[in-house]
Amino acid sequence: MGAQCCTLPTKLTVYEIDIDSQKLRGSAHTQTKRSVIKRDQKSDEEIINCQKENYKDFEVLGSGSIDLSQMQDKIPCQNKLFQKQESQIESTIPRSKFQRKITNSSVGSVKLGAEVFINLKSGSIHKYYETGEILGQGAYGKVWKVTHKNTGMIRAMKELKKKSIIIEEQQRLFAEMNILKNLDHPHIVKLYELYQDQHNYYLITEYLQGGELFDRIKEFNYFSERKAAELMRQILSAVVYCHQRSIVHRDLKPENVLFVNDSQLSPIKIIDFGTSRKYEQNQKMTKKLGTAYYIAPEVLKQEYNEKCDVWSCGIILYILLCGYPPFTGKTEEEIMQKVCEGELIFEQEDWEMISTEVKDLIRNMLQVDPNKRYSAQEALSDPWIKKNQQSTKVNKTALQNLQKFQAQSVFTQAVLAYIACQMTSQQEQDELAKSFQFLDKNGDGILSRDELIEGYTSVFRNKQQAIQEVDKILSIVDINQSGQVDFSEFLMAAMNQEKLVSLEKVKAAFKIFDANEDGKISKNELELMIGTVEDDIWQQILIECGAQGEITEQQFINILLHQKH
């Protein structure tokens, strides 16, 4: 099967359930003995044939990073209605703004984040990307492997036909865009760009070529405890990060966890935020949706909170260690009944060699009562996860780069942030990600001031010196002024500046910023990249670049290459 983040599968065996409409949505995977489906004494072949017969009229559309499953009684939009509602929906995407605080430092005054580079752009996508092989397709469109013409970066492009998308799915599409564009975590798929033309929407995301966790489970049947712990640590880290931002995923399953590459040591990333939403603390969610084997019992009762994600993670962990889910049945109704009962069984023949510690963790994650269930942070902090965590050493070079990093101007800060967010390869990120995770002691995907101090104290052997260094680093590296260091900020500052600001990358970045290809960057072109730029900030940028009205390629190169010195 395809190994990308936006797969549009065509096979039918596992089902996502939207209980509101009592419809089942396909998920493109075939079962094998002791794989993800083990239903009493009925064979996999019988189950699959039964399911195909019962739901043969239901068209499978996909389970990639955006769920575009067909809805009951789908009626094609008429053009007038579509255009009117399209504009209403698009208005829900907030435009980024290049903001400034009133401070004494011109560099410290800019407020940036990875999300400022992701705006819905209009125009021909083919001007910027060369399309390669088709990775998947469905009724709504296709998924392509594409190459950025200026940078050579390989991405996945989901092409969605406007005329085929019903309004509810449009709303879901834009809701996911708004969530995903604000997530900056080493184990969450990265959304790079959004385009539209008269006929289609285009989502540009990471190209994840290592395949699904689901397929690895089928291949190996189960993982060692150490490997399962490492995979769960990555998944839970992403979930903790989301929950800290009041975002619930609501469809965590092995199909929505992809490996970055084919290596056995490949990191993993969570995809498909199509069912995600922002939630209010102490306010219950009620929409019934999820996937049969992974859905939490309280979701079936239409009264739940973010801990439904922890239940799903507990199911994934159970499957990782034995190859099949804990709650099974011959029918979907029987599965749901067993989920609600929550009677957890560890079959002797499959679990006798597995530790008591991980069984206890699973029990805590699969408590039917959410009030008794672990939070994502408690699961991530469990002794079994800590015990099996891979030992890594701090990368002193990365820490030294953090210390030496200087953004010479407002403009260089913006461009460096862009290069770090949009133009660094996975290979360039891998080693730095290990250093990031070494410093990230609580595993939440963010470096707090205390975590940085702890990391630098281990190097300096002097806490007071470490505190001074960290406060200086935060004043420069924390470009979105969150009081901590996000993953993209760490990449920008910890990377070797010779690699980050190479002449090749600087020239490629200029071509991207120079939208009309006239050899200059105007205020309007800069705003296409980073959102609204206030006039006084634009004038400040021109002064820094030594420019008159617009920034030439040579001025752009000069100010960026000066960054290395």
For each residue, the residues with C-beta under 8 A, 3 or more apart:
1: 7 9 28 211 212 215
2: 7 135 136 143
3: 208 209 210 211 212 258 259 262
4: 7 64 135 136 143 145 156 207 208 209 258
5: 64 65 156 189 205 206 207 208 258 269 271
6: 64 65 66 135 136 143 156 157 158 203 205 271
7: 1 2 4 28 62 63 64 135 136 143 212
8: 61 62 64 68 135 136 137 138 141 142 143
9: 1 26 27 28 29 60 62 63 136
10: 28 60 136 138
11: 26 28 29 30 60
12: 26 28 51 52 55 60
13: 26 27 28 29 30 31 37 48 51
14: 26 27 28 29 31 36 37 255 291 292 293
15: 24 25 26 27 51 55 291 292 332
16: 24 25 26 27 63 67 69 251 289 290 291 292
17: 23 24 25 288 289 290 291 292 295 332
18: 21 22 23 25 69 288 289
19: 22 288 289 300
20: 287 288 289
21: 18 71 72
22: 18 19
23: 17 18 58 71 72
24: 15 16 17 55 58 332
25: 15 16 17 18 58 60 61 63 67 69 70
26: 9 11 12 13 14 15 16 55 58 60 61 63 69
27: 9 13 14 15 16 60 63 255 291
28: 1 7 9 10 11 12 13 14 60 62 63 255
29: 9 11 13 14 36 212 214 215 218 255
30: 11 13 48
31: 13 14 35 36 37 44 47 48 218
32: 35 44 218
33: 44
34: 38 221 323 324
35: 31 32 38 217 218 221 323 324
36: 14 29 31 214 217 218 254 293 319 323 324 325
37: 13 14 31 44 47 293 324 325 328
38: 34 35 323 324 325 328
39: 42 47 328 329 330
40: 328 329 330
41:
42: 39 46 47 330
43: 46 47
44: 31 32 33 37 47 48
45: 48 49
46: 42 43 49 50
47: 31 37 39 42 43 44 50 51 330
48: 13 30 31 44 45 51 52
49: 45 46 52 53
50: 46 47 53 54
51: 12 13 15 47 48 54 55
52: 12 48 49 55 56
53: 49 50 56
54: 50 51
55: 12 15 24 26 51 52 58
56: 52 53
57:
58: 23 24 25 26 55 70
59: 70 139
60: 9 10 11 12 25 26 27 28 69 138
61: 8 25 26 68 69 70 138 139 140
62: 7 8 9 28 67 68 69 136 138 140
63: 7 9 16 25 26 27 28 67 69 255 256 272
64: 4 5 6 7 8 67 68 136 143 158 271 272
65: 5 6 158 176 180 189 203 205 271 272 273 274
66: 6 158 172 173 176 203 272 273 274
67: 16 25 62 63 64 172 251 272 274 275
68: 8 61 62 64 138 140 141 160 165 169 274
69: 16 18 25 26 60 61 62 63
70: 25 58 59 61 74 139
71: 21 23 74 166 168 169
72: 21 23
73:
74: 70 71 166
75: 166
76: 163 164 166
77: 81 82 85 163 165 166 167
78: 81 82
79: 82 83 163
80: 83 84
81: 77 78 84 85
82: 77 78 79 85 86 162 163 167
83: 79 80 86 87
84: 80 81 87 88
85: 77 81 82 88 89 167 170
86: 82 83 89 90 162 170
87: 83 84 90 91
88: 84 85 91 92
89: 85 86 92 167 170 171 174
90: 86 87 93 120 174
91: 87 88
92: 88 89 174 175 178
93: 90 119 120 174 177 178
94: 178
95: 119 531 532
96: 115 116 117 118 119 530 531 532
97: 116 531 532
98: 110 111 112 116 414 527 530 531 532 533 534 537
99: 110 111
100: 109 110 111 534 537
101: 108 109 111 481
102: 109
103: 108 109
104: 108
105: 108 109 475
106: 109 409 410 540
107: 110 407 408 409 410 413 476
108: 101 103 104 105 475 476
109: 100 101 102 103 105 106 410
110: 98 99 100 107 410 413 414 479 537
111: 98 99 100 101 479 480 481
112: 98 116 413 414 417 479 480 530
113: 116 182 184 479 480 486 488
114: 117 118 184 417 421 486 488
115: 96 118 181 182 184
116: 96 97 98 112 113 417 530 531
117: 96 114 417 418 421 422 529 530
118: 96 114 115 177 181 191 192 193 194
119: 93 95 96 194 528 531
120: 90 93 177 194 195 196
121: 193 194 195 196 528
122: 195 196 197
123: 127 195 197
124: 127 197
125: 128 129 157 195 197 202
126: 129 130 131
127: 123 124 149
128: 125 148 149 150 512
129: 125 126 146 147 148 149 155 157 204
130: 126 146 147 149
131: 126 144 145 146 157
132: 144 145 146 147
133: 144 145
134: 137 142 143 144 145
135: 2 4 6 7 8 143 144 145 156
136: 2 4 6 7 8 9 10 62 64 142 143
137: 8 134 141 142 143
138: 8 10 60 61 62 68 141 142
139: 59 61 70 164
140: 61 62 68 160 161 164 165 169
141: 8 68 137 138 158 159 160 161 164 200
142: 8 134 136 137 138 158 159
143: 2 4 6 7 8 64 134 135 136 137 156 157 158 159
144: 131 132 133 134 135 156 157 159
145: 4 131 132 133 134 135 154 155 156 157 207
146: 129 130 131 132 154 155 156 157 204
147: 129 130 132 152 153 154 155
148: 128 129 151 152 153 154 155
149: 127 128 129 130
150: 128 508 511 512
151: 148 422 423 505 508 512
152: 147 148
153: 147 148 422 423 425
154: 145 146 147 148 207
155: 129 145 146 147 148 192 204 205 206 207
156: 4 5 6 135 143 144 145 146 204 205 206 207 208
157: 6 125 129 131 143 144 145 146 202 203 204 205
158: 6 64 65 66 141 142 143 202 203 205
159: 141 142 143 144 200 201 202
160: 68 140 141 164 165 173 200 201 202 203
161: 140 141 164 165 199 200
162: 82 86 165 196 198 199 200 201
163: 76 77 79 82 199
164: 76 139 140 141 160 161
165: 68 77 140 160 161 162 169 170 173
166: 71 74 75 76 77 169 170
167: 77 82 85 89 170 171
168: 71 171 172
169: 68 71 140 165 166 172 173
170: 85 86 89 165 166 167 173 174
171: 89 167 168 174 175
172: 66 67 168 169 175 176 274
173: 66 160 165 169 170 176 177 201 274
174: 89 90 92 93 170 171 177 178
175: 92 171 172 178 179 276 277
176: 65 66 172 173 179 180 273 274 276
177: 93 118 120 173 174 180 181 191 194 203
178: 92 93 94 174 175 181 182
179: 175 176 182 183 247 273 276 277 278
180: 65 176 177 183 188 189 191 273
181: 115 118 177 178 191 194
182: 113 115 178 179 245
183: 179 180 188 241 242 245 247 273
184: 113 114 115 188 486 487 488
185: 188 237 238 241 445 487
186: 237 267 429 433 436 437 445 487
187: 234 235 237 238 267 268 269 270 445
188: 180 183 184 185 238 241 242 269 270
189: 5 65 180 205 206 208 258 269 270 271
190: 205 206
191: 118 177 180 181 194 203 204 205
192: 118 155 204 205 206 422
193: 118 121 202 203 204
194: 118 119 120 121 177 181 191 201 202 203 204
195: 120 121 122 123 125 201 202 204
196: 120 121 122 162 200 201 202
197: 122 123 124 125 200 202
198: 162
199: 161 162 163
200: 141 159 160 161 162 196 197
201: 159 160 162 173 194 195 196
202: 125 157 158 159 160 193 194 195 196 197
203: 6 65 66 157 158 160 177 191 193 194
204: 129 146 155 156 157 191 192 193 194 195
205: 5 6 65 155 156 157 158 189 190 191 192
206: 5 155 156 189 190 192 260 269 426
207: 4 5 145 154 155 156
208: 3 4 5 156 189 258 259 260 269 271
209: 3 4 260 261 262
210: 3 258 259 260 261 262 263 266 268
211: 1 3 215 216 258 259 262
212: 1 3 7 29 215 216 254 255 257 258 259
213: 216 217 231 254 255 257 258 259 268 316
214: 29 36 217 218 253 254 255 257
215: 1 29 211 212 218 219
216: 211 212 213 219 220 259
217: 35 36 213 214 220 221 222 223 254 319 320 323
218: 29 31 32 35 36 214 215 221
219: 215 216
220: 216 217 223
221: 34 35 217 218 323
222: 217 228 320 321 322 323
223: 217 220 227 228 231 320 321
224: 227 228
225: 228 229 321 354 355 358 384 388
226: 229 230 388 390
227: 223 224 230 231
228: 222 223 224 225 231 232 317 320 321 358 388
229: 225 226 232 233 358 384 385 387 388 389
230: 226 227 233 234 388 389 390
231: 213 223 227 228 234 235 257 268 320
232: 228 229 235 236 313 316 317 320 379 385
233: 229 230 236 237 380 385 389 443
234: 187 230 231 237 238 267 268
235: 187 231 232 238 239 252 257 268 270 313 316
236: 232 233 239 240 313 376 379 380 385 443
237: 185 186 187 233 234 240 241 380 440 443 444 445
238: 185 187 188 234 235 241 242 269 270 445
239: 235 236 242 243 249 252 270 309 310 313 376 380
240: 236 237 243 244 376 377 380 443 444 445
241: 183 185 188 237 238 244 245 444 445 446
242: 183 188 238 239 245 247 248 249 276 309
243: 239 240 246 247 248 306 309 375 376 377
244: 240 241 444
245: 182 183 241 242
246: 243 278 279 280 281 306
247: 179 183 242 243 276 277 278 279
248: 242 243 276 277 279 285 305 306 308 309
249: 239 242 252 270 273 275 276 309 312
250: 275 276 277 289 290 299 308 309
251: 16 67 256 272 274 275 276 289 290 291 294 312
252: 235 239 249 256 257 270 294 309 312 313 316
253: 214 256 257 291 293 294 312 315 316
254: 36 212 213 214 217 257 316 319
255: 14 27 28 29 63 212 213 214
256: 63 251 252 253 270 271 272
257: 212 213 214 231 235 252 253 254 268 269 270 271 316
258: 3 4 5 189 208 210 211 212 213 268 269 271
259: 3 208 210 211 212 213 216 262 266 267 268
260: 206 208 209 210 266 267 268 269 426
261: 209 210 266 426
262: 3 209 210 211 259 266
263: 210 266
264:
265:
266: 210 259 260 261 262 263
267: 186 187 234 259 260 430 433
268: 187 210 213 231 234 235 257 258 259 260
269: 5 187 188 189 206 208 238 257 258 260
270: 187 188 189 235 238 239 249 252 256 257
271: 5 6 64 65 189 208 256 257 258
272: 63 64 65 66 67 251 256 275
273: 65 66 176 179 180 183 249 276
274: 65 66 67 68 172 173 176 251
275: 67 249 250 251 272 289 290
276: 175 176 179 242 247 248 249 250 251 273
277: 175 179 247 248 250 285
278: 179 246 247
279: 246 247 248 283 285 305 306
280: 246 283
281: 246
282:
283: 279 280
284: 303 304 305
285: 248 277 279 303 304 305 308
286: 302 303 304
287: 20 302
288: 17 18 19 20 299 300 302
289: 16 17 18 19 20 250 251 275 299
290: 16 17 250 251 275 294 295 296 299 308 312
291: 14 15 16 17 27 251 253 294 295
292: 14 15 16 17 295 332 335 336
293: 14 36 37 253 315 325 327 328 335
294: 251 252 253 290 291 311 312 315 316 325
295: 17 290 291 292 299 300 308 311 312 336 339
296: 290 299 300 304 307 308 311 312 339 370
297: 300 301 311 339 340 342 368
298: 301 303 304 307 308 370
299: 250 288 289 290 295 296 302 304 308
300: 19 288 295 296 297 336 339 340
301: 297 298 304 340
302: 286 287 288 299
303: 284 285 286 298
304: 284 285 286 296 298 299 301 307 308 370
305: 248 279 284 285 308 370
306: 243 246 248 279 309 310 376
307: 296 298 304 310 311 370 373 375 376
308: 248 250 285 290 295 296 298 299 304 305 311 312 370
309: 239 242 243 248 249 250 252 306 312 313 376
310: 239 306 307 313 314 365 373 374 375 376 379
311: 294 295 296 297 307 308 314 315 365 366 373
312: 249 251 252 253 290 294 295 296 308 309 315 316
313: 232 235 236 239 252 309 310 316 317 365 376 379
314: 310 311 317 318 362 365 366 379
315: 253 293 294 311 312 318 319 325 326 327 366
316: 213 232 235 252 253 254 257 294 312 313 319 320
317: 228 232 313 314 320 321 358 361 362 365
318: 314 315 321 322 325 326 362 366
319: 36 217 254 315 316 322 323 324 325
320: 217 222 223 228 231 232 316 317
321: 222 223 225 228 317 318 351 354 358
322: 222 318 319 347 350 351 354
323: 34 35 36 38 217 221 222 319 350
324: 34 35 36 37 38 319 328
325: 36 37 38 293 294 315 318 319 328
326: 315 318 344 345 366
327: 293 315 335 338 339 342
328: 37 38 39 40 293 324 325 335 338
329: 39 40 332 333 334 335 337 338
330: 39 40 42 47 334
331: 334 335
332: 15 17 24 292 329 335 336
333: 329 336 337
334: 329 330 331 337 338
335: 292 293 327 328 329 331 332 338 339
336: 292 295 300 332 333 339 340
337: 329 333 334 340 341
338: 327 328 329 334 335 341 343
339: 295 296 297 300 327 335 336 342
340: 297 300 301 336 337 368
341: 337 338 368
342: 297 327 339 366 367 368
343: 338
344: 326 362 363 366
345: 326
346: 350 351 354 359
347: 322 350 351
348: 351 352
349: 352
350: 322 323 346 347
351: 321 322 346 347 348 354 359
352: 348 349
353:
354: 225 321 322 346 351 358 359
355: 225 358 359 384
356: 359 360
357: 360 361 383 384 387
358: 225 228 229 317 321 354 355 361 362 384
359: 346 351 354 355 356 362 363
360: 356 357 363 364 384
361: 317 357 358 364 365 374 379 382 384 385
362: 314 317 318 344 358 359 365 366
363: 344 359 360 366 367
364: 360 361 367 373 374 378 379 382
365: 310 311 313 314 317 361 362 373 374 379
366: 311 314 315 318 326 342 344 362 363 373
367: 342 363 364 370 372 373 374
368: 297 340 341 342
369: 372 373
370: 296 298 304 305 307 308 367 373
371:
372: 367 369
373: 307 310 311 364 365 366 367 369 370
374: 310 361 364 365 367 378 379 382
375: 243 307 310 378 379
376: 236 239 240 243 306 307 309 310 313 379 380
377: 240 243 380 381 442 444
378: 364 374 375 381 382
379: 232 236 310 313 314 361 364 365 374 375 376 382 385
380: 233 236 237 239 240 376 377 385 442 443 444
381: 377 378 385 386 442 443
382: 361 364 374 378 379 385 386
383: 357 386 387
384: 225 229 355 357 358 360 361 387 388
385: 229 232 233 236 361 379 380 381 382 388 389
386: 381 382 383 389
387: 229 357 383 384
388: 225 226 228 229 230 384 385
389: 229 230 233 385 386
390: 226 230
391:
392: 434 435 437 438
393: 438
394: 398 399 435 438 439 455 458 459
395: 398 399 431 432 434 435 438
396: 399 400 459
397: 400 401 496
398: 394 395 401 402 431 432 435 494
399: 394 395 396 402 403 435 455 456 459 494
400: 396 397 403 404
401: 397 398 404 405 493 494 495 496 497
402: 398 399 405 473 477 490 493 494
403: 399 400 469 472 473
404: 400 401 497
405: 401 402 473 476 477 492 493 494 497
406: 476 563
407: 107 412 413 416 476 479 563
408: 107 412 559 562 563
409: 106 107 412 413 541 544 559
410: 106 107 109 110 413 414 537 540 541 544
411: 414 415 541 544 545 551 559
412: 407 408 409 415 416 544 559 560 562 563
413: 107 110 112 407 409 410 416 417 479
414: 98 110 112 410 411 417 418 530
415: 411 412 418 419 509 513 556 560
416: 407 412 413 419 420 492 500 501 560 563
417: 112 114 116 117 413 414 420 421 479 488 489 492
418: 117 414 415 421 422 423 509 512 529 530
419: 415 416 422 423 424 492 500 501 505 509
420: 416 417 423 424 488 489 491 492 495 500
421: 114 117 417 418 424 488 491 492
422: 117 151 153 192 418 419
423: 151 153 418 419 420 505 508 509
424: 419 420 421 428 429 491 495 500
425: 153 428 429
426: 206 260 261 429 430
427: 430
428: 424 425 431 432 495 499
429: 186 424 425 426 432 433 491
430: 267 426 427 433 434
431: 395 398 428 434 435
432: 395 398 428 429 435 436 490 491 494 495
433: 186 267 429 430 436 437 487
434: 392 395 430 431 437 438
435: 392 394 395 398 399 431 432 438 439 494
436: 186 432 433 439 440 447 487 490 494
437: 186 392 433 434 440 443
438: 392 393 394 395 434 435 455
439: 394 435 436 447 451 452 454 455
440: 237 436 437 443 444 445 446 447 451
441: 451 454
442: 377 380 381 448 451
443: 233 236 237 240 380 381 437 440
444: 237 240 241 244 377 380 440
445: 185 186 187 237 238 240 241 440 487
446: 241 440 484 485 486 487
447: 436 439 440 451 452 484 485 490
448: 442 451 452 484
449: 452 453 470 471 474 483 484
450: 453 454
451: 439 440 441 442 447 448 454 455
452: 439 447 448 449 455 456 470 473 474 485
453: 449 450 456 457 463 466 467 470
454: 439 441 450 451 457 458 466
455: 394 399 438 439 451 452 458 459 466
456: 399 452 453 459 460 465 466 469 470
457: 453 454 460 461 462 463 466
458: 394 454 455 461
459: 394 396 399 455 456 466
460: 456 457 463 465 466 469
461: 457 458
462: 457 465 466
463: 453 457 460 466 467
464: 467 468
465: 456 460 462 468 469
466: 453 454 455 456 457 459 460 462 463 469 470
467: 453 463 464 470 471
468: 464 465 471 472
469: 403 456 460 465 466 472 473
470: 449 452 453 456 466 467 473 474
471: 449 467 468 474 475
472: 403 468 469 475 476
473: 402 403 405 452 469 470 476 477 485 493
474: 449 452 470 471 477 478 483 484 485
475: 105 108 471 472 478
476: 107 108 405 406 407 472 473 493
477: 402 405 473 474 485 489 490 492 493
478: 474 475 481 482 483 484 485 489
479: 110 111 112 113 407 413 417 489 492
480: 111 112 113 486 489
481: 101 111 478
482: 478 486
483: 449 474 478
484: 446 447 448 449 474 478
485: 446 447 452 473 474 477 478 489 490 493
486: 113 114 184 446 480 482 489 490
487: 184 185 186 433 436 445 446 490 491
488: 113 114 184 417 420 421 491 492
489: 417 420 477 478 479 480 485 486 492 493
490: 402 432 436 447 477 485 486 487 493 494
491: 420 421 424 429 432 487 488 494 495
492: 405 416 417 419 420 421 477 479 488 489 495 500
493: 401 402 405 473 476 477 485 489 490
494: 398 399 401 402 405 432 435 436 490 491
495: 401 420 424 428 432 491 492 499 500
496: 397 401 499 500
497: 401 404 405 500 501 563 564
498: 501 502 564
499: 428 495 496 502
500: 416 419 420 424 492 495 496 497 505
501: 416 419 497 498 505 506 560 561 563 564
502: 498 499 505 506
503: 506 507 557 561
504: 507 508
505: 151 419 423 500 501 502 508 509
506: 501 502 503 509 510 556 557 560 561
507: 503 504 510 511 553 557
508: 150 151 423 504 505 511 512
509: 415 418 419 423 505 506 512 513 556 560
510: 506 507 513 514 521 553 556 557
511: 150 507 508 514 517
512: 128 150 151 418 508 509 529
513: 415 509 510 521 525 526 529 556
514: 510 511 517 518 519 520 521 525 553
515: 525 528
516: 525
517: 511 514
518: 514
519: 514 552 553
520: 514 550 551 552 553
521: 510 513 514 525 526 550 551 556
522: 525 526 549 550
523: 526 527 533 538
524: 527 528
525: 513 514 515 516 521 522 528 529
526: 513 521 522 523 529 530 533 538 541
527: 98 523 524 530 531 532 533
528: 119 121 515 524 525
529: 117 418 512 513 525 526
530: 96 98 112 116 117 414 418 526 527 533
531: 95 96 97 98 116 119 527
532: 95 96 97 98 527
533: 98 523 526 527 530 537 538 541
534: 98 100 537 538
535: 538 539
536: 539 540
537: 98 100 110 410 533 534 540 541
538: 523 526 533 534 535 541 542
539: 535 536 542 543
540: 106 410 536 537 543 544
541: 409 410 411 526 533 537 538 544 545 547 551
542: 538 539 545 547 548 549 551
543: 539 540 546
544: 409 410 411 412 540 541 559
545: 411 541 542 551 555 556 558 559
546: 543 555 558
547: 541 542 550 551 552 555
548: 542
549: 522 542
550: 520 521 522 547
551: 411 520 521 541 542 545 547 555 556
552: 519 520 547 555 556
553: 507 510 514 519 520 556 557
554: 557 558
555: 545 546 547 551 552 558 559
556: 415 506 509 510 513 521 545 551 552 553 559 560
557: 503 506 507 510 553 554 560 561
558: 545 546 554 555 561 562
559: 408 409 411 412 544 545 555 556 562 563
560: 412 415 416 501 506 509 556 557 563
561: 501 503 506 557 558 564 565
562: 408 412 558 559 565
563: 406 407 408 412 416 497 501 559 560
564: 497 498 501 561
565: 561 562
